[in-house]
Amino acid sequence: MPEVNPNFARDWVEFADPANAEELYKCDLTWLTSYWTCIYGNGCCGIDADKPDAGCCSDGAYYSDQEDEERTQKVAKRITKDMWQFFDEAQPKKQNGKFQISEVGLDKDRKTRKINDSCIFLNRVGHEAPGYTGSFGCVLHHLAEKEGIHFVETKPDVCWQLPIRRSFEQREFGDQEITVNVIGEYERLAWGDGGADFAWYCTGNTEAHVGTEPVYISNRPELVALMGQAAYDVLKGHCDARIEAIRLLKAEQDKRSLPLFIIHPATVAAKG
C-alpha cells in the first residue's frame, strides 16, 4: 500500500516534567499510540532503492556528540570476529589505537564509517567467510541480543532513537521562558531536504504499522532513555487512557460520535 500523506493533524498532550517543574513535555499521542514497528528483514524496502537490504543504514550514523562516538568505540571492542563482517577493516592501525569505525560526513559532522557504500556495522545479506557465523543486519543490535541487554546500550544515539524524534521548543510567558521537550514521530519531513530523496520510509507506510503493541509500549526502553522514568510514567498514563477511550468508542459503534481521536492514517489503513 502507498505511503500516507504526511500532512495530517495530530493529537498532542502536554504535561510538566516531574523531574523539573521549569520544563514541559509535549508528546504526539497520534504517533505514540500507533502500531508502527520496525520490519527490517521482514518487508523493509530500505531508504535507497538500490540497497533494499541496508534498511536505514545506508549512510552510516551521525553521532550526537563526542561522548556518543566514544561510547560506540568502547562497544566496538566487544564485537568478535565471528559476528562482524567488517571486523578486520575496523581494527586499529596501531596497538591500543582507536577502532577505524568513524569518518567525517559531507556536512563535516562525525559519523560511523561507510564501507562498501553502507555502514561498517551492517553485516550484508548473503555474506560468507571462514569462521563467520554472524547474520545480516546491524552487528551492534546482534551484540545487544548476545549480551542480553537492550540495544539502547550498544547503538549510536540516532540509531536507537529512530523513528522517535526528540526536539526542543522555547515558549515565552512574559519575561519567563519555558523549555518544551517534544516527543514525536521522525517522519520523512523531519529529515529536511534529504528526506525527500528516500525511496521508501517506514513511519508513514502501512507495511510497518503491523505491530502487536502501540509504540509507547513497544519502544518503552527508548522513551525512558529519552524522558526519564517519571516522565514516561506520566506519558504512559495518558496513552493508556487514550487507548481505552478509543476501545470504548469503537465498542459503542455509534456512528454519530464526534471524531474525538486522530488515529495515525497508516495504522488505520493497515488495520483495514
PyMOL commands that set and color helices and strands:
alter all, ss='L'
color gray80, all
select helices_A, chain A and resi 29-32+52-54+66-76+87-90+139-147+151-153+157-161+188-197+206-208+215-218+220-227+229-252+265-271
alter helices_A, ss='H'
color red, helices_A
select strands_A, chain A and resi 12-17+20-28+102-104+110-112+114-115+118-119+122-123+137-138+164-173+176-185
alter strands_A, ss='S'
color yellow, strands_A
deselect
rebuild
show_as cartoon
